[in-house]
Amino acid sequence: MRIALFTETFLPKVDGIVTRLSHTVDHLQRHGDQVLVVCPEGGMTEYKGAKVYGVSAFPLPLYPELKMALPRPSIGEAVDEFRPDVIHVVNPAVLGLSGIFHAKIKDIPLVASYHTHLPQYLQHYGLGALEGLLWELLKLGHNQAALNLCTSTAMCEELSSHGIERVDLWQKGVDTEIFHPIRKSEEMRSHLSQNSPESPLLLYVGRLSVEKEIERIKPIMEAIPNARLALVGDGPHRQALEAHFADTNTHFVGYLRGVELAAAFASSDAFIFPSRTETLGLVLLEAMAAGCPVVAANSGGIPDIVTNGVNGYLFDPKTGDAGAIAATIRLLEEKQEREIIRQNARSEAESWGWGAATRQLQNYYHDVVYSQLRKVAA
């Protein structure tokens, strides 16, 4: 099958969406499918055998790490030359509109997927009044698709409640070979803790942006004065966070990838994830696969991954910081319970490989293509 994948973000950017897409493209190509990735220009023209069509883009003023590419006629020419059987638009916002338009005028089956909970993001940027309008725009775009995929049951319910139709679940996935407890490293632990490996080591991995609510980790640090915090990642909120955490033992590590990132997870005592805007939280699965116990907000798609007291801890983000503090202290003090949590987290992650997630997606593609063929035949 030939799949044209439109996405607002792709390599070399690093985030959960790009991780999912890069693994998906890899597995689709390995299984004989052919993929064209249409994305903001990032310097690459090929990935794992798939052609990458980069569209010139400009950085967003509030988020320069993210680039916006505008639709243009040349995109349609590239797609026509590729001759896709199905078009898949990921988080259709700007560039994705080109994919929706092309699918409609060429009568090509269209799949859309929802990965970023933009309506909730608005609140963190002082734009909450626009939430209703944004849902209407999302509904208008997504309802053009024959199928809308979400990465958690909570997001399936959320989209359906706002009038988005034909919604189904695209199961989670994680690389359980790279992210593994065997990556534990004293050298990495010493690096993350700034040469204090004997201290409790807390970890956050992800974008350093307002909607991630990373400031909420500071009360945990204040409750555990000897703890060290490593923030892995980068983003537009870094400078503000550096000022916020200036009086704590916090290390801004920058980006880590591959085995180094896996070693960071495996070498830490707890992964703290306060965000309430996650549609899935792929980094949680990576932490669990590496055997790093997680303390996360009971919100969005996170409860699909973390079972409180079994393979991690959940806290209610609406009741202040007490829940997160108590869960983290318990995790650090109860060594036997922490080891059980580690083992259960790894076991949970082992059941979610990228191969199974991609096979499920292939089945969805075949279903929408055959459905279109039946309509034409009728």
GUDODO-365320 format. One record per residue (C-alpha): x, y, z; residue in one letter. Coordinates in nm, 4 decimals, padded with zeros to 6 digits. Layout:
% residues N
        c1        c2        c3  torse
         X         Y         Z      a
...
//
This chain:
% residues 378
        c1        c2        c3  torse
   00.0000   00.0000   00.0000      m
   00.1134   00.3557  -00.0725      r
   00.0590   00.6017   00.2146      i
   00.1012   00.9799   00.1978      a
   00.1622   01.0981   00.5547      l
   00.1080   01.4681   00.6243      f
   00.2479   01.5900   00.9546      t
   00.3063   01.9316   01.1096      e
   00.6261   01.8026   01.2751      t
   00.8922   01.5462   01.1873      f
   01.2616   01.4745   01.2252      l
   01.5009   01.6246   01.3230      p
   01.2601   01.7617   01.5859      k
   01.2351   01.5343   01.8888      v
   00.9037   01.4754   02.0681      d
   00.6506   01.1985   02.1283      g
   00.4681   01.2538   01.7995      i
   00.7887   01.2336   01.5978      v
   00.8925   00.9203   01.7877      t
   00.5645   00.7496   01.7016      r
   00.5763   00.8585   01.3388      l
   00.9401   00.7610   01.2828      s
   00.8806   00.4114   01.4222      h
   00.5587   00.3822   01.2212      t
   00.7288   00.4820   00.8959      v
   01.0124   00.2367   00.9671      d
   00.7743  -00.0556   01.0277      h
   00.5490   00.0280   00.7327      l
   00.8478   00.0345   00.4974      q
   00.9842  -00.2895   00.6431      r
   00.6542  -00.4635   00.5717      h
   00.6466  -00.3639   00.2064      g
   00.4380  -00.0469   00.2197      d
   00.5653   00.2732   00.0606      q
   00.5422   00.6020   00.2480      v
   00.5697   00.9652   00.1418      l
   00.6155   01.2017   00.4390      v
   00.5042   01.5609   00.3757      v
   00.6352   01.7814   00.6566      c
   00.8083   02.1117   00.7376      p
   01.1553   02.1164   00.5875      e
   01.4161   01.9671   00.8182      g
   01.7065   01.8864   00.5926      g
   01.6266   01.5241   00.5087      m
   01.4865   01.3834   00.1866      t
   01.4623   01.0174   00.2897      e
   01.3962   00.8209   00.6077      y
   01.4140   00.4403   00.6338      k
   01.3376   00.4111   00.2620      g
   01.0461   00.6559   00.2712      a
   01.0620   00.9738   00.0648      k
   01.0452   01.2930   00.2732      v
   00.9011   01.5975   00.0976      y
   01.0058   01.8996   00.3024      g
   00.8047   02.2201   00.2731      v
   00.9795   02.5469   00.3552      s
   00.8623   02.6728   00.6929      a
   00.9043   02.9513   00.9465      f
   00.9299   02.9275   01.3287      p
   00.6247   03.0110   01.5361      l
   00.6727   03.3344   01.7381      p
   00.5612   03.1799   02.0689      l
   00.7297   02.8462   01.9998      y
   01.0348   02.8876   01.7715      p
   01.1224   02.5189   01.8121      e
   00.8096   02.4379   01.6100      l
   00.8002   02.5371   01.2433      k
   00.4901   02.6118   01.0398      m
   00.4704   02.5149   00.6740      a
   00.1946   02.6596   00.4579      l
   00.0113   02.4620   00.1868      p
   00.1271   02.5277  -00.1706      r
   00.0532   02.3810  -00.5187      p
   00.3856   02.1934  -00.5383      s
   00.2690   01.9652  -00.2565      i
  -00.0165   01.8410  -00.4730      g
   00.2252   01.7711  -00.7558      e
   00.4464   01.5619  -00.5274      a
   00.1452   01.3669  -00.3995      v
   00.0114   01.3082  -00.7517      d
   00.3485   01.1730  -00.8558      e
   00.3511   00.9381  -00.5566      f
  -00.0053   00.8093  -00.6301      r
  -00.1129   00.7208  -00.2734      p
  -00.3796   00.4636  -00.1895      d
  -00.4549   00.6498   00.1351      v
  -00.3706   00.9890   00.2862      i
  -00.3053   01.0139   00.6595      h
  -00.3014   01.3625   00.8172      v
  -00.1436   01.3882   01.1629      v
  -00.2741   01.6693   01.3844      n
  -00.4243   01.8556   01.0868      p
  -00.3712   02.2248   01.1531      a
  -00.2021   02.4086   00.8652      v
   00.0035   02.1807   00.6424      l
  -00.2449   01.9017   00.7112      g
  -00.5167   02.1051   00.5401      l
  -00.3306   02.0425   00.2157      s
  -00.3632   01.6685   00.2761      g
  -00.7343   01.6979   00.3501      i
  -00.7906   01.9098   00.0372      f
  -00.5956   01.6715  -00.1862      h
  -00.7804   01.3672  -00.0505      a
  -01.1136   01.5313  -00.1238      k
  -01.0456   01.6575  -00.4755      i
  -00.8760   01.3315  -00.5794      k
  -01.1244   01.1081  -00.3941      d
  -00.8482   00.9338  -00.1956      i
  -00.9416   00.7659   00.1367      p
  -00.8496   00.9926   00.4284      l
  -00.7359   00.9003   00.7805      v
  -00.6650   01.1615   01.0490      a
  -00.5021   01.1204   01.3887      s
  -00.5095   01.3357   01.7024      y
  -00.1936   01.3578   01.9134      h
  -00.1752   01.7066   02.0669      t
  -00.4509   01.8322   02.2959      h
  -00.4463   02.1846   02.1572      l
  -00.7692   02.3072   02.3268      p
  -00.6107   02.2518   02.6687      q
  -00.2872   02.4155   02.5559      y
  -00.4768   02.7409   02.4978      l
  -00.5384   02.7816   02.8700      q
  -00.1645   02.7815   02.9402      h
  -00.1043   03.0590   02.6876      y
  -00.3849   03.2852   02.8109      g
  -00.6093   03.2002   02.5159      l
  -00.8732   02.9921   02.6919      g
  -01.1546   03.2021   02.5435      a
  -01.0743   03.0530   02.2020      l
  -01.1244   02.6929   02.3129      e
  -01.4779   02.6627   02.1761      g
  -01.3747   02.8032   01.8392      l
  -01.0778   02.5675   01.8199      l
  -01.2989   02.2647   01.8855      w
  -01.5250   02.3745   01.5994      e
  -01.2256   02.4039   01.3664      l
  -01.0947   02.0647   01.4765      l
  -01.4370   01.9107   01.4188      k
  -01.4555   02.0646   01.0716      l
  -01.1173   01.9201   00.9731      g
  -01.1402   01.5794   01.1374      h
  -01.4911   01.5067   01.0154      n
  -01.3611   01.5095   00.6581      q
  -01.1812   01.1825   00.7412      a
  -01.3164   00.8316   00.7014      a
  -01.1461   00.7462   01.0313      l
  -01.0087   00.9509   01.3207      n
  -00.7496   00.7845   01.5408      l
  -00.6599   00.8753   01.8989      c
  -00.3802   00.7369   02.1130      t
  -00.5836   00.6836   02.4319      s
  -00.9389   00.5932   02.5307      t
  -00.9723   00.9241   02.7168      a
  -00.9006   01.1177   02.3964      m
  -01.1426   00.8983   02.1975      c
  -01.4151   00.9955   02.4444      e
  -01.3108   01.3622   02.4437      e
  -01.3218   01.3927   02.0647      l
  -01.6538   01.2089   02.0403      s
  -01.8051   01.4377   02.3052      s
  -01.7143   01.7384   02.0884      h
  -01.8844   01.6023   01.7778      g
  -01.5894   01.4425   01.6016      i
  -01.7100   01.1282   01.4257      e
  -01.5717   00.7857   01.3323      r
  -01.3226   00.7775   01.6200      v
  -01.1121   00.4739   01.7074      d
  -00.8032   00.3873   01.9140      l
  -00.4497   00.3665   01.7724      w
  -00.2710   00.1584   02.0326      q
   00.0440   00.2724   02.2071      k
   00.3916   00.1465   02.1265      g
   00.7438   00.1558   02.2685      v
   01.0880   00.0259   02.1716      d
   01.1456  -00.2320   02.4454      t
   01.4917  -00.3212   02.3147      e
   01.6436   00.0250   02.3499      i
   01.4441   00.1192   02.6595      f
   01.5464  -00.1573   02.9000      h
   01.6653  -00.1800   03.2629      p
   02.0011  -00.3149   03.1420      i
   02.0834   00.0426   03.0320      r
   02.1339   00.1435   03.3966      k
   02.4639   00.3302   03.4219      s
   02.6522   00.4760   03.7172      e
   02.8214   00.7156   03.4780      e
   02.4855   00.8453   03.3524      m
   02.3492   00.8703   03.7070      r
   02.6516   01.0746   03.8114      s
   02.6066   01.3016   03.5091      h
   02.2361   01.3585   03.5716      l
   02.2859   01.4221   03.9441      s
   02.5876   01.6497   03.8894      q
   02.8259   01.4120   04.0657      n
   02.5909   01.3276   04.3535      s
   02.4923   00.9696   04.2611      p
   02.4079   00.8804   04.6205      e
   02.1236   01.1370   04.6284      s
   01.7675   01.0519   04.5209      p
   01.7474   01.1239   04.1479      l
   01.4243   01.2549   03.9941      l
   01.3851   01.2793   03.6182      l
   01.1688   01.4696   03.3702      y
   01.1929   01.4118   02.9947      v
   01.0057   01.6189   02.7377      g
   00.9529   01.9638   02.5944      r
   01.0316   02.2533   02.8242      l
   00.7091   02.4403   02.7514      s
   00.4382   02.6082   02.9555      v
   00.1711   02.3416   02.9049      e
   00.3936   02.0707   03.0563      k
   00.3592   02.2373   03.4015      e
   00.7160   02.1489   03.4989      i
   00.7079   02.4145   03.7741      e
   00.4930   02.1713   03.9728      r
   00.7984   01.9549   04.0358      i
   00.9574   02.2238   04.2569      k
   00.7423   02.1535   04.5670      p
   00.8601   01.7910   04.5466      i
   01.2197   01.9128   04.5462      m
   01.1466   02.1342   04.8461      e
   00.9933   01.8398   05.0332      a
   01.2979   01.6211   04.9589      i
   01.5897   01.8651   05.0039      p
   01.8625   01.6121   04.9238      n
   01.7020   01.5106   04.5923      a
   01.8468   01.5967   04.2530      r
   01.6321   01.6749   03.9486      l
   01.7424   01.6222   03.5881      a
   01.5367   01.7965   03.3187      l
   01.6038   01.6289   02.9830      v
   01.4859   01.8205   02.6789      g
   01.4610   02.1790   02.5649      d
   01.2024   02.4306   02.4570      g
   01.0730   02.7871   02.4721      p
   01.0131   02.7824   02.8492      h
   01.3692   02.6888   02.9453      r
   01.4847   03.0339   03.0548      q
   01.1824   03.0795   03.2820      a
   01.2354   02.7333   03.4290      l
   01.6027   02.8041   03.4953      e
   01.4973   03.1035   03.7018      a
   01.2209   02.9056   03.8757      h
   01.4511   02.6205   03.9796      f
   01.7563   02.8401   04.0481      a
   01.7582   02.7634   04.4216      d
   01.7244   02.3849   04.3789      t
   01.9562   02.1002   04.2782      n
   01.8291   02.0951   03.9202      t
   02.0359   02.0056   03.6147      h
   01.9188   02.1202   03.2699      f
   02.0591   01.8371   03.0613      v
   01.9377   01.9268   02.7125      g
   01.8365   01.6627   02.4609      y
   01.9325   01.2969   02.4958      l
   01.8480   01.0347   02.2346      r
   01.8552   00.6606   02.1832      g
   02.0699   00.4596   02.4240      v
   02.1697   00.7710   02.6209      e
   01.8050   00.8557   02.6842      l
   01.7342   00.4940   02.7796      a
   02.0261   00.5079   03.0252      a
   01.8832   00.8258   03.1804      a
   01.5521   00.6500   03.2478      f
   01.7119   00.3301   03.3769      a
   01.9531   00.5186   03.6055      s
   01.6921   00.7373   03.7807      s
   01.4851   00.6666   04.0904      d
   01.1592   00.8234   03.9721      a
   01.0167   00.9843   03.6596      f
   00.7979   01.2849   03.7458      i
   00.5362   01.3874   03.4893      f
   00.2974   01.6646   03.6020      p
   00.1418   01.7485   03.2622      s
  -00.2383   01.7433   03.2369      r
  -00.2520   01.7868   02.8585      t
  -00.1188   01.4503   02.7388      e
  -00.3129   01.2529   02.4787      t
  -00.0906   00.9538   02.5619      l
   00.2453   01.0372   02.7217      g
   00.4856   00.8220   02.5229      l
   00.7766   00.9121   02.7525      v
   00.5901   00.7354   03.0333      l
   00.6012   00.4113   02.8376      l
   00.9710   00.4639   02.7684      e
   01.0377   00.5215   03.1378      a
   00.8406   00.2102   03.2306      m
   01.0174  -00.0009   02.9693      a
   01.3493   00.1089   03.1205      a
   01.2282   00.0136   03.4677      g
   01.1969   00.3696   03.5981      c
   00.8995   00.4124   03.8358      p
   00.6671   00.6962   03.7343      v
   00.4713   00.9546   03.9310      v
   00.2227   01.1190   03.6955      a
  -00.0916   01.3307   03.6857      a
  -00.4153   01.1340   03.6709      n
  -00.5286   01.3095   03.3538      s
  -00.5734   01.2687   02.9767      g
  -00.4350   00.9466   02.8344      g
  -00.2009   00.8754   03.1271      i
  -00.4380   00.6353   03.3129      p
  -00.4340   00.4162   02.9992      d
  -00.0685   00.3489   03.0794      i
  -00.0253   00.3834   03.4558      v
  -00.2257   00.1795   03.7074      t
  -00.1940   00.3517   04.0426      n
   00.0035   00.1492   04.2966      g
   00.0692  -00.1312   04.0460      v
   00.3122  -00.0047   03.7815      n
   00.3458   00.3554   03.8988      g
   00.1691   00.6258   04.0975      y
  -00.1008   00.8695   03.9903      l
  -00.1895   01.1912   04.1717      f
  -00.4876   01.4215   04.1349      d
  -00.3538   01.7438   03.9782      p
  -00.6594   01.9376   04.0956      k
  -00.5818   01.8976   04.4656      t
  -00.2477   02.0770   04.4718      g
   00.0961   01.9259   04.5174      d
   00.0379   01.7053   04.8222      a
  -00.0447   01.3939   04.6187      g
   00.2638   01.4185   04.3998      a
   00.4876   01.4827   04.7017      i
   00.3440   01.1882   04.8981      a
   00.3732   00.9497   04.6018      a
   00.7340   01.0479   04.5338      t
   00.8394   01.0170   04.8985      i
   00.6736   00.6765   04.9214      r
   00.8475   00.5627   04.6050      l
   01.1866   00.6683   04.7384      l
   01.1417   00.5301   05.0908      e
   00.9752   00.1945   05.0199      e
   01.2563   00.0141   04.8388      k
   01.0823  -00.3236   04.8162      q
   00.7645  -00.1659   04.6807      e
   00.9723   00.0399   04.4357      r
   01.1292  -00.2758   04.2955      e
   00.7857  -00.4335   04.2479      i
   00.6712  -00.1179   04.0688      i
   00.9799  -00.1355   03.8447      r
   00.9114  -00.4962   03.7487      q
   00.5417  -00.4335   03.6840      n
   00.6234  -00.1257   03.4758      a
   00.8604  -00.3257   03.2581      r
   00.6044  -00.6060   03.2180      s
   00.3379  -00.3568   03.1087      e
   00.5702  -00.1982   02.8527      a
   00.6720  -00.5352   02.7068      e
   00.3175  -00.5885   02.5811      s
   00.3285  -00.2745   02.3635      w
   00.5788  -00.3105   02.0802      g
   00.5785  -00.0854   01.7727      w
   00.5217  -00.3815   01.5436      g
   00.1755  -00.4526   01.6861      a
   00.0781  -00.0843   01.6768      a
   00.1799  -00.0596   01.3106      t
  -00.0067  -00.3783   01.2135      r
  -00.3171  -00.2294   01.3697      q
  -00.2668   00.0894   01.1657      l
  -00.2204  -00.1146   00.8468      q
  -00.5545  -00.2848   00.9141      n
  -00.7187   00.0544   00.9552      y
  -00.5709   00.1695   00.6231      y
  -00.6972  -00.1407   00.4446      h
  -01.0445  -00.0961   00.5951      d
  -01.0846   00.2625   00.4716      v
  -00.9465   00.1772   00.1261      v
  -01.1792  -00.1214   00.0832      y
  -01.4712   00.0823   00.2124      s
  -01.3999   00.3455  -00.0537      q
  -01.3773   00.0789  -00.3240      l
  -01.7131  -00.0635  -00.2187      r
  -01.8714   00.2817  -00.2431      k
  -01.7299   00.3291  -00.5931      v
  -01.8514  -00.0161  -00.7002      a
  -02.1994   00.0534  -00.5650      a
//
